[in-house]
Amino acid sequence: MKKLIFYFVFAVIFTTACNQKDKTVENNPLLAEKFDTPFEVPPFSKIKNKHYLPAFKEAIKIQKEEIDAIVNNTEEPTFENTLTALDNSGELLDRVQNIFENLKSADTNDSINQIAKEISPMLSQHKDDIALNEKLFERVKKVYEKKDELNLNTEQRMLLKKVYENFVRGGANLKPEQKERFREINKKLSMLTLKFGENLLNENNAFELVIENKDDLAGLPESVIYQAKETAEAKGYKDKWVFTLQKPSLIPFLTYSEKRDLREKMLKAYVNRGDNNNENDNKEIIKQIVNLRLEKANMLGFETHADFILDKNMAKTPENVFDLMYKIWEPGLKAAKQEVSDIQAMIDKEGNDFKAKPWDWWYYSEKIRKERYDLNDEALRPYFKLENVRDGMFLLANKLFGITFTQLDNVPVYHKDVIVYEVKDADGSHIGIYYLDFFPRESKRGGAWMTSFTKQSHRKGKDVKPVIMNVTNFTKPSGDKPALLSFEEVETMFHEFGHALHGLLSECTYNKLSGTAVARDFVELPSQIMENWASEPEMLKLYAKHYETGEVIPDELIEKMQNSRYFNQGFITTEYTAAALLDMYWHTIKEKQENLDVNKFENDVAEKIGLIPEIVFRYRSTNFAHIFSGGYSAGYYAYQWAAVLDADAFQAFKETGDIFNKDVAASYRKYILSKGGTEDPQELYKKFRGESPSPEALLKRKGFTE
C-alpha cells in the first residue's frame, strides 16, 4: 500500500512538473512556431527576460535532435541529407540567439547580463558538441571526399568546403584527450570575452565629468552645452553640466573645450578604460585570452592565433597583413609628424609654453582647419540633420539599385528610439525589414554596427526574407534642435548602411553563406564604399540641407570640404593603423606568456612601430573590444584592407563620369552584394572590377601620393 501511495505521489509530481515544463515552453513567445507580427518580426513587447533561458534550452535540445537525425540516417551520406540538413538545423536557436544578443548589445540590463553568463558556457558546449561529433564529421567528410564526383553548383561546393574546413578548425581531427582541453578552452574564452565587454560597458558608464562652474564650459558650442545640461538633469544633477565618454559628448569636448586640464581628464578617462586596477580591469582577462587563443591555434597546427584566423581570410598570412599595414603606416606617420609640427606651431603662436599632448590634438587641429580652410564641424552640422542624412542614403540606394524604404508604424520595437522600414525592390517586391537605432544610452554599448534578427536564405524550402538592424551612438536632439550630425557621424551612417545593404540584398540559398557571412577583410568593402558617396558634391546637394531654412549646402562650403579632404589624414591613418598593428602583434605571439605585462607589451609595440607620443592608440588593449570581445581578433586590419578595395571599387563609378551609374551598380549588386560567401571574394572582386586592386587608389585618396 505504501508503495502504491509512493508511486501515485511520484506520478502526480512528475505529471505536474511535465505540465509546468510544457507551459514554460508553450507560453514562451520566443518558441512560437512563427511570430504573429507583421513580417514575422520579433514580438518585443511579449518577450520578457524570464523567457530567454528556457527558450535557449529548448532550442538547443531541438537542434541536438536535428543533429541526431542526420547522424542516425542509415542512408549513404549525400549533400542533401548531410550538408543541407546541417544548414537547416538550429533555425530556432538562431532566432533566439539573434534576439538575445542584439538586445544585449543595444538595450541591456543586469538581468540580461546575468543570463548571458549562464547561457555562454551552454552555447559553447553545444557548439563543441556539434563540431566534435565524430559521426557527423564522418558523414561530412565522406561527402567532401567525393565532391568531384558530385554534380554540385558553385554555392553547394562552397558550402561543402566551408563546413568541412570549419569542422577541422573546430577540432574534429584532434585526439580524444585533446578534444576535452579544446572544449575547456572554448568555454573559458566565451566567458572571458563576455566579461571583457561587460567591464568595458561598466567603465563607459562609470565616468562623468561634472561641471559646476560655467567658466569651465569656455569654447564649447551652445548645442554641446545644452546636451550636457540635459544629461546632467537626466542623471539628477541640478544646475550642472555632465560630459560622458560617449562619442557625441567626448569628441566635441576634446575639439572645442578651452580648458586643457579638463580635456586631459576626459581623454585619459577614455584611453584608460579597463586599466584602472578596479573590479572592471581587463588586463588579467587579456593575458588569459591571448594565451588560450595561442594554445588553441597550436592544437590545430597553426603557429599563432593570427595564422589560424587569416587562413580563411583574403590576406591569408600575417606577413601579407604586415606588408600592407606598413605600406600605409609609413606615409601616414610621415604626414602625422608634419601635423604635429603644425599643432606645436599653433600652440607657440598663442604664446603657450607647453609641448603638444594627445589631448591637444582635436582642439588645435580644429583651430588649424578653421584658419586654413575657414571650416569647422559646427559650420557643417546645420546641414546634416539626422533625418536628412538618413533620407539621403535611402535616395542613394534608390538611385543605384531602385530600392525603396517605407516607414512602418505597426511593427514592434524594443525601444522607443527605434524606427522600422520595409524595403522593396524596383518592381515593388518585398526585400526585407530594416531597423534603425540611432542614439546613445547607458543600456547600449558604444560604437556602431549592423546585425540581423533574421538572415536571408531559402532554408527548408522557405523564401526567408532578411530582418536587418543598424545600431549607432549619434548626437541626440537637443532642446528645440533636431539631431545635427558631425560629418564623421554622417560617414558612419553611410558606412553601416552599406553593411545593411549587404544583408538586405543577399540572394543565397544557404543560411551559412548568406549576407555578410564573408571573409572578415572583405566584409568591410560594402560598408566603406558607401562613405565615398557621402562627400561627393553631387550627392551632398541631394541630402545636405539646412535644418531651419531647407537651403541646400552652398557650393562655397562644399568647396571648403573638398579643399580640406586631406586635412588630418596623418592622424586618422596613424591612429587607426597603430591599433591594427597592435592587434597583429598581440596575435602573432608564438609562445605562452607566463608573466605578461599588458601595458609593457603595448608600450613596446608603440616603440617598435614608432608611434609618436602625441597620438595614442585608437583603442588601447584594455578597451579594444573589437579584438577581445568582438569578432575582429587578428582582423582589425580588415578596415584598411577593405579600404584598398573600396577606393578602387568606387573608381568604377567615377570612371564612367556618373557616380550613380546604374550599370556599374547592377554589376556591384550582382557580384558583391548578392553573393554573400558563396564564392571566393578575390574572384568576385575580379568579376566586378576586372582585376585585383592595388593600394595606389587608397594612398591617392588620402593625399599621400600624387
C-alpha positions in Angstrom: 0.0 0.0 0.0 2.8 2.4 0.9 4.5 1.6 -2.4 1.2 2.4 -4.3 0.9 5.7 -2.5 4.5 6.5 -3.2 4.1 5.7 -6.9 0.9 7.7 -7.0 2.5 10.8 -5.4 5.6 10.4 -7.6 3.3 10.2 -10.7 1.4 13.4 -9.7 4.7 15.3 -9.0 6.1 14.1 -12.3 3.0 14.9 -14.3 2.8 18.4 -12.6 6.5 19.0 -13.4 6.0 18.0 -17.0 2.9 20.2 -17.3 4.9 23.1 -15.8 7.7 22.5 -18.2 5.3 22.2 -21.1 3.7 25.5 -20.1 7.1 27.1 -19.9 7.7 26.1 -23.5 4.1 26.6 -24.6 3.7 30.1 -23.3 7.1 31.3 -24.3 6.8 33.8 -27.2 10.4 33.0 -28.4 9.3 29.4 -29.1 6.2 30.1 -31.1 6.2 28.3 -34.4 6.1 31.7 -36.1 5.7 35.2 -34.8 2.3 36.6 -35.1 3.6 40.1 -36.1 3.9 42.0 -39.4 6.6 40.3 -41.5 7.1 37.9 -38.5 9.5 40.3 -36.8 10.2 39.6 -33.1 7.3 40.4 -30.7 9.4 42.5 -28.4 6.6 43.6 -26.0 5.8 40.0 -25.3 9.4 38.8 -24.7 10.5 39.0 -21.1 13.9 38.2 -19.6 12.4 35.1 -17.9 11.7 33.7 -21.4 15.4 33.5 -22.6 16.9 30.7 -20.5 14.1 28.2 -21.2 14.0 29.2 -24.8 17.7 28.6 -25.2 17.5 25.2 -23.5 14.6 24.2 -25.7 16.2 25.4 -28.9 19.5 23.6 -28.0 17.5 20.4 -27.4 15.8 20.7 -30.7 19.0 21.2 -32.6 20.5 18.2 -30.9 17.6 16.2 -32.1 18.1 17.6 -35.6 21.8 16.6 -35.5 21.0 13.1 -34.2 18.6 12.7 -37.1 21.5 13.5 -39.5 23.9 11.2 -37.7 21.5 8.3 -37.4 20.4 8.4 -41.0 21.1 4.9 -42.4 21.3 6.2 -46.0 24.6 6.9 -47.6 25.8 10.5 -46.8 24.7 12.9 -49.6 24.9 16.6 -50.0 21.2 16.9 -49.2 20.8 14.6 -46.3 24.0 15.9 -44.6 25.1 19.4 -45.7 21.6 20.8 -46.5 20.2 19.2 -43.4 23.0 20.6 -41.3 22.5 24.1 -42.7 18.8 23.8 -41.9 19.4 22.7 -38.3 19.3 25.2 -35.5 16.8 27.6 -37.0 15.1 28.1 -33.7 18.4 28.6 -31.8 19.5 31.1 -34.4 16.3 33.1 -33.8 16.5 33.0 -30.0 20.2 33.8 -30.0 19.9 36.7 -32.5 17.2 38.4 -30.5 19.0 37.9 -27.2 22.5 39.0 -28.5 21.1 42.0 -30.3 19.2 43.3 -27.2 22.2 42.5 -25.0 24.2 44.9 -27.2 21.6 47.6 -27.9 19.4 47.6 -24.7 20.9 45.5 -21.9 20.4 45.4 -18.2 21.7 43.5 -15.2 19.3 40.7 -15.7 20.3 40.2 -19.4 24.0 40.3 -18.4 23.4 37.6 -15.8 21.5 35.4 -18.3 24.4 35.8 -20.7 26.8 34.4 -18.1 24.5 31.3 -17.8 24.0 30.9 -21.5 27.5 31.5 -22.7 29.0 28.2 -21.4 25.9 26.3 -22.6 26.3 27.6 -26.1 30.0 26.9 -26.1 29.4 23.3 -25.1 26.6 22.9 -27.6 28.7 24.3 -30.4 31.6 21.9 -29.4 29.1 19.0 -29.3 28.4 19.6 -32.9 31.9 20.5 -34.1 33.4 17.5 -32.2 30.7 15.0 -33.2 32.7 12.2 -34.8 29.9 10.5 -36.6 28.6 13.8 -38.0 32.1 14.8 -39.2 32.5 11.3 -40.8 29.4 11.9 -42.9 30.6 15.4 -43.9 34.0 14.0 -44.7 32.5 11.3 -46.9 30.6 13.8 -49.0 33.7 16.1 -49.1 36.0 13.3 -50.4 33.7 12.6 -53.3 32.9 16.2 -54.1 34.5 16.0 -57.6 32.1 13.2 -58.5 29.0 15.1 -57.4 27.1 17.5 -59.7 27.3 20.4 -57.3 26.8 24.1 -58.2 29.1 26.8 -57.1 27.2 27.6 -53.9 27.0 24.0 -52.9 30.7 23.4 -53.5 31.4 26.5 -51.3 29.1 25.3 -48.5 30.7 21.9 -48.5 34.2 23.4 -48.5 33.4 25.8 -45.6 31.5 23.2 -43.5 34.3 20.7 -43.9 37.0 23.2 -43.0 35.0 24.5 -40.1 34.9 21.0 -38.6 38.6 20.7 -39.0 39.1 24.2 -37.4 36.6 23.2 -34.8 38.8 20.3 -33.6 37.3 17.4 -35.4 40.7 15.8 -36.2 42.0 16.2 -32.6 42.8 13.2 -30.4 40.2 12.4 -27.7 42.3 13.8 -24.9 42.9 17.0 -26.9 39.2 17.4 -27.5 38.5 17.8 -23.8 41.1 20.5 -23.5 39.7 22.1 -26.7 36.3 22.3 -25.1 37.7 23.7 -22.0 39.5 26.5 -23.9 36.4 27.4 -25.9 34.3 27.6 -22.7 36.9 29.8 -21.0 37.2 32.1 -24.0 33.4 32.5 -24.2 33.3 33.7 -20.6 36.4 35.9 -20.8 35.3 37.8 -23.9 31.9 38.2 -22.3 33.4 39.6 -19.1 35.7 41.9 -21.1 32.7 43.5 -22.8 30.8 43.8 -19.6 33.7 45.5 -17.9 34.1 48.0 -20.7 30.4 48.9 -20.6 30.7 49.5 -16.9 33.8 51.7 -17.4 31.9 53.7 -20.0 29.0 54.3 -17.7 31.1 54.9 -14.6 32.8 58.1 -15.7 31.2 61.5 -15.5 32.8 64.9 -15.9 30.5 67.1 -13.7 31.0 70.8 -14.3 29.6 73.3 -11.8 31.4 76.4 -12.9 30.1 77.9 -16.1 33.6 79.3 -16.9 34.7 75.7 -17.4 32.4 75.5 -20.5 34.6 78.0 -22.3 34.9 77.3 -26.0 32.1 74.8 -26.2 29.3 75.3 -28.8 25.8 76.1 -27.4 24.4 72.8 -28.7 27.1 70.8 -26.8 26.5 72.8 -23.6 22.7 72.2 -23.9 23.2 68.5 -24.3 25.5 68.4 -21.3 22.7 70.2 -19.3 20.1 67.7 -20.4 22.5 64.8 -19.5 23.0 66.3 -16.0 19.3 66.7 -15.4 18.6 63.1 -16.6 21.2 62.0 -14.0 19.7 64.1 -11.2 22.2 67.0 -11.1 20.7 70.4 -10.6 22.4 73.5 -12.3 25.3 71.4 -13.5 26.6 70.0 -16.8 27.7 66.4 -17.4 30.0 65.1 -20.0 30.4 61.3 -20.6 32.7 59.0 -22.6 30.0 58.5 -25.3 31.5 59.8 -28.6 28.8 62.6 -29.1 29.9 64.0 -25.7 33.6 63.2 -25.7 34.7 64.3 -29.2 33.0 67.8 -29.1 34.6 68.4 -25.7 38.0 67.4 -26.9 37.6 69.5 -30.0 36.3 72.8 -28.5 36.9 73.0 -24.8 39.4 75.7 -23.9 40.1 74.0 -20.5 43.2 72.0 -21.2 43.2 70.3 -17.8 39.6 69.1 -18.4 40.5 67.9 -22.0 43.3 65.9 -20.4 40.9 64.4 -17.8 38.4 63.4 -20.5 40.9 61.8 -22.8 42.7 59.9 -20.0 39.5 58.6 -18.8 38.7 57.3 -22.3 42.0 55.7 -23.0 42.4 54.2 -19.6 39.1 52.3 -19.6 39.7 48.8 -18.4 43.1 49.8 -17.0 42.1 51.3 -13.6 43.0 48.4 -11.3 39.4 48.1 -10.2 36.7 45.5 -10.5 36.4 46.3 -14.2 40.1 45.9 -15.0 40.7 43.9 -18.2 44.5 43.3 -18.0 44.3 39.8 -16.5 41.5 38.9 -18.9 43.7 39.9 -21.8 46.6 37.7 -20.5 44.3 34.7 -20.4 42.6 35.3 -23.8 46.0 35.7 -25.6 47.4 32.5 -24.1 44.3 30.5 -24.7 44.0 31.6 -28.3 47.6 30.7 -28.9 47.1 27.3 -27.3 44.0 26.6 -29.4 45.8 27.7 -32.6 48.8 25.4 -31.8 46.5 22.5 -31.2 45.1 23.0 -34.7 48.5 23.1 -36.3 48.9 26.9 -36.6 52.0 28.8 -35.3 49.9 31.7 -34.0 46.3 32.8 -33.5 46.8 35.2 -36.4 47.8 32.4 -38.7 44.7 30.5 -37.6 42.4 33.5 -38.3 43.9 34.7 -41.5 44.0 31.3 -43.1 40.3 31.8 -44.1 40.6 35.5 -45.0 41.7 37.2 -48.2 45.0 38.2 -46.5 45.9 34.5 -45.8 49.0 35.2 -43.7 50.3 37.7 -41.1 53.1 38.6 -43.4 50.7 39.9 -46.0 48.8 41.9 -43.4 52.0 43.5 -42.0 53.2 44.2 -45.6 50.0 46.2 -46.4 49.8 47.9 -42.9 53.4 49.2 -43.1 52.9 50.4 -46.7 50.2 52.6 -45.3 51.8 53.3 -41.9 54.9 54.9 -43.2 53.4 57.7 -45.3 50.7 58.1 -42.7 53.2 58.5 -39.9 55.2 61.0 -42.1 52.1 63.1 -42.6 51.3 62.9 -38.8 54.7 64.2 -37.9 54.1 67.2 -40.1 50.7 67.7 -38.5 52.4 67.6 -35.0 54.7 70.4 -36.2 51.7 72.4 -37.3 49.9 71.9 -34.0 53.0 72.9 -32.0 53.4 76.0 -34.1 49.8 76.9 -33.3 50.4 76.4 -29.6 53.5 78.5 -29.7 51.8 81.2 -31.8 49.2 81.6 -29.0 52.0 82.2 -26.5 51.7 78.9 -24.7 54.7 77.2 -23.0 53.9 73.5 -23.3 54.5 70.7 -25.7 51.6 69.1 -27.6 50.0 66.2 -25.9 47.3 63.7 -27.2 44.5 65.8 -25.5 45.6 68.8 -27.6 45.2 67.2 -31.0 41.5 67.6 -31.6 41.5 71.1 -30.2 44.4 72.5 -32.1 43.8 70.6 -35.3 40.3 72.1 -35.4 41.8 75.6 -35.0 44.2 74.9 -37.8 41.4 73.7 -40.1 39.4 76.8 -39.3 42.4 79.0 -40.0 43.5 77.2 -43.2 40.1 76.4 -44.7 37.7 78.6 -42.8 35.8 75.4 -41.9 34.8 73.6 -38.8 32.3 70.9 -37.8 29.9 73.3 -36.2 29.6 75.2 -39.5 28.6 71.9 -41.2 26.3 70.4 -38.6 23.2 72.5 -39.6 23.3 70.9 -43.0 23.4 67.4 -41.6 20.1 66.9 -39.8 19.9 63.2 -39.0 16.7 62.7 -40.8 18.0 64.4 -44.0 21.2 62.2 -43.9 19.0 59.1 -43.5 16.8 60.1 -46.4 19.8 60.9 -48.4 21.3 57.4 -48.0 17.8 56.0 -48.9 17.8 58.1 -52.0 21.3 56.9 -52.9 20.2 53.3 -52.6 17.2 54.1 -54.8 19.3 55.8 -57.5 21.8 52.9 -57.5 19.5 49.9 -57.1 16.0 51.1 -57.5 15.0 50.0 -54.0 12.7 52.0 -51.7 12.2 52.4 -47.9 8.8 52.9 -46.3 8.5 53.6 -42.6 6.3 51.2 -40.7 4.4 52.2 -37.6 2.7 48.9 -36.8 5.9 46.9 -36.2 7.1 46.0 -32.6 10.3 47.7 -31.4 12.4 47.0 -28.3 13.0 50.7 -27.5 11.0 53.9 -28.3 14.0 55.3 -30.3 13.9 52.5 -32.8 12.4 53.2 -36.3 11.5 50.4 -38.8 11.2 50.4 -42.6 10.0 48.0 -45.2 12.5 47.6 -48.1 11.1 47.0 -51.6 12.8 46.2 -54.8 12.4 48.3 -58.0 9.5 46.0 -59.1 7.7 46.6 -55.7 8.5 43.1 -54.4 9.4 42.8 -50.7 13.1 42.6 -49.9 13.2 42.8 -46.1 12.8 44.8 -42.9 15.3 47.4 -41.7 15.6 48.7 -38.1 17.4 51.9 -37.1 18.5 52.7 -33.5 20.4 55.9 -33.6 21.1 57.4 -30.1 23.4 56.5 -27.1 22.0 55.3 -23.8 23.6 53.6 -20.8 22.0 50.3 -21.8 23.7 50.3 -25.2 27.4 49.5 -25.9 29.5 52.1 -27.6 30.2 52.2 -31.4 28.1 51.5 -34.4 27.2 48.2 -36.0 25.0 46.2 -38.3 23.3 43.0 -37.2 20.3 40.8 -38.1 17.3 39.3 -36.4 16.8 37.0 -39.5 19.3 36.3 -42.3 18.2 35.9 -45.9 18.1 32.3 -47.1 15.9 29.6 -48.7 16.1 27.5 -45.5 13.9 24.4 -45.5 12.4 25.5 -48.9 11.1 28.8 -47.5 12.0 32.1 -49.0 13.3 33.7 -45.8 13.5 37.5 -46.0 16.1 39.4 -44.0 15.4 41.5 -40.9 18.4 43.8 -40.6 19.4 46.4 -38.0 21.8 49.3 -37.7 22.7 50.5 -34.2 24.7 53.7 -33.7 25.5 56.3 -31.0 24.9 59.6 -32.7 24.4 63.1 -31.4 20.9 63.3 -29.9 18.3 66.1 -30.5 18.8 68.9 -28.0 16.1 71.3 -26.8 14.2 72.6 -29.9 17.1 71.5 -32.2 17.0 68.2 -34.0 19.9 65.8 -34.1 22.6 67.6 -36.1 25.4 65.3 -37.0 29.2 65.8 -37.4 30.5 64.8 -40.8 32.2 61.8 -39.1 28.8 60.7 -37.9 27.4 61.1 -41.4 30.1 58.9 -42.8 29.4 56.3 -40.1 25.7 56.3 -41.0 26.6 55.6 -44.7 29.1 53.0 -43.6 26.7 51.0 -41.5 24.0 51.3 -44.2 26.5 49.6 -46.6 26.6 46.6 -44.2 22.8 46.7 -44.1 22.5 46.6 -47.9 24.9 43.6 -47.9 22.4 41.8 -45.6 19.3 43.1 -47.4 20.3 42.4 -51.0 21.6 38.9 -50.3 20.3 36.3 -52.8 21.7 33.0 -51.4 20.3 29.6 -50.8 22.1 28.6 -47.6 21.9 30.4 -44.3 25.5 29.8 -43.5 26.6 31.6 -46.7 24.2 34.5 -46.9 24.6 38.2 -46.4 27.7 39.3 -44.5 28.9 35.7 -44.0 32.1 36.5 -45.9 35.8 36.8 -45.1 36.5 39.4 -42.4 38.7 41.5 -44.7 36.0 41.5 -47.4 33.0 42.3 -45.3 34.0 46.0 -44.9 34.0 46.6 -48.7 30.2 47.1 -48.9 30.3 49.4 -45.9 33.3 51.5 -46.7 32.4 52.1 -50.4 29.2 53.9 -49.2 31.3 56.5 -47.4 32.7 57.7 -50.8 29.3 59.0 -51.9 28.7 60.9 -48.6 31.2 63.6 -49.5 30.7 63.7 -53.3 29.4 67.2 -54.3 26.7 65.8 -56.4 25.4 63.7 -53.5 25.8 66.4 -50.9 23.4 68.6 -52.9 20.7 65.9 -52.7 20.7 65.5 -48.9 22.7 68.2 -47.1 20.1 70.8 -46.4 20.0 73.4 -43.6 17.7 72.2 -40.9 16.0 75.6 -40.4 15.8 77.0 -44.0 15.9 73.9 -46.1 18.7 75.6 -48.1 20.9 73.2 -50.0 24.5 73.2 -48.8 26.2 76.1 -50.7 29.0 75.5 -53.2 31.3 77.5 -51.0 31.0 75.0 -48.2 31.3 72.0 -50.5 34.5 73.6 -51.9 35.9 74.0 -48.4 35.1 70.4 -47.7 36.8 69.3 -50.9 39.9 71.5 -50.2 40.2 70.1 -46.7 39.7 66.4 -47.6 43.4 65.6 -47.0 43.4 67.5 -43.7 44.4 65.5 -40.6 44.8 62.3 -42.7 48.1 61.6 -41.0 46.4 61.5 -37.6 43.4 59.4 -38.9 45.7 56.9 -40.7 48.3 56.6 -37.9 45.7 56.3 -35.1 43.9 53.5 -36.9 46.9 51.6 -38.3 48.6 51.7 -34.9 45.6 49.8 -33.4 45.6 47.4 -36.3 49.3 46.7 -35.8 48.8 46.3 -32.0 46.1 43.7 -32.8 48.5 41.8 -35.1 51.4 41.9 -32.6 49.1 40.6 -29.8 48.1 37.7 -32.0 51.4 36.8 -33.6 52.9 35.9 -30.2 54.4 32.5 -30.6 55.0 31.3 -27.0 52.8 31.3 -24.0 53.4 34.4 -21.8 53.6 33.4 -18.2 54.3 36.8 -16.8 52.7 39.0 -19.4 52.6 42.7 -18.6 49.9 44.1 -20.8 50.9 47.7 -20.6 54.6 47.0 -21.2 53.7 44.9 -24.2 51.6 47.7 -25.6 54.3 50.3 -24.9 56.9 48.0 -26.6 54.7 47.8 -29.7 54.3 51.6 -29.8 58.1 52.0 -29.6 58.6 49.2 -32.3 56.3 50.9 -34.8 57.5 54.4 -34.0 54.1 55.7 -32.7 54.7 59.4 -31.8 53.7 60.4 -28.2 51.2 63.0 -29.4 48.9 60.1 -30.7 47.6 57.3 -28.6 46.2 54.0 -30.0 42.7 54.4 -31.3 41.9 51.6 -28.8 44.3 50.7 -26.1 44.4 47.0 -25.3 42.2 47.1 -22.2 39.3 48.7 -24.2 40.0 47.1 -27.6 36.5 45.5 -27.8 36.9 44.6 -31.5 39.6 42.1 -30.7 38.9 41.0 -27.1 35.1 40.8 -27.1 34.1 41.2 -30.7 34.9 39.1 -33.8 37.9 41.1 -35.0 40.9 39.3 -33.3 43.8 39.4 -35.8 41.3 41.1 -38.0 41.2 44.8 -37.2 43.4 45.3 -40.2 40.3 44.5 -42.3 39.1 48.1 -42.4 42.4 49.1 -44.1 42.5 46.0 -46.3 38.9 46.8 -47.4 39.8 50.4 -47.9 42.1 49.3 -50.7 39.1 47.5 -52.2 36.6 50.3 -51.7 38.9 53.1 -53.1 39.4 51.0 -56.2 35.8 49.9 -56.5 34.5 53.5 -56.3 36.7 54.3 -59.2 34.5 52.0 -61.3 31.7 54.6 -60.8 33.9 57.6 -61.2 35.5 56.4 -64.4 32.0 56.5 -66.1 31.5 60.1 -65.2 28.4 59.2 -63.3 28.7 58.3 -59.6 25.1 56.9 -59.8 25.8 54.7 -62.9 23.1 52.1 -62.9 25.0 49.6 -65.0 28.0 49.6 -62.6 25.6 49.5 -59.6 23.9 46.4 -61.2 27.2 44.7 -61.6 28.2 45.6 -58.0 24.9 44.3 -56.7 25.3 41.1 -58.7 28.9 40.2 -57.8 29.4 41.8 -54.4 26.1 42.5 -52.5 24.0 39.5 -53.6 26.6 36.7 -53.4 27.3 36.5 -49.7 30.0 34.0 -49.1 29.1 31.7 -52.0 32.3 32.3 -54.0 35.9 33.3 -53.3 35.9 37.0 -52.6 39.0 37.7 -54.7 37.3 36.1 -57.7 34.1 38.0 -57.0 36.0 41.3 -56.9 37.7 40.4 -60.2 34.3 39.7 -61.8 33.1 43.1 -60.7 36.2 45.2 -61.4 38.1 43.1 -64.0 41.3 42.8 -62.0 42.8 42.8 -58.5 43.2 46.2 -56.7 46.4 47.8 -55.5 46.9 50.3 -52.6 47.5 53.2 -55.0 43.9 54.4 -55.1 43.8 54.5 -51.3 47.1 56.3 -50.9 46.0 58.8 -53.5 42.6 59.3 -51.8 44.5 60.1 -48.5 46.7 62.6 -50.3 49.9 60.6 -49.7 50.7 60.3 -53.4 50.0 62.4 -56.5 
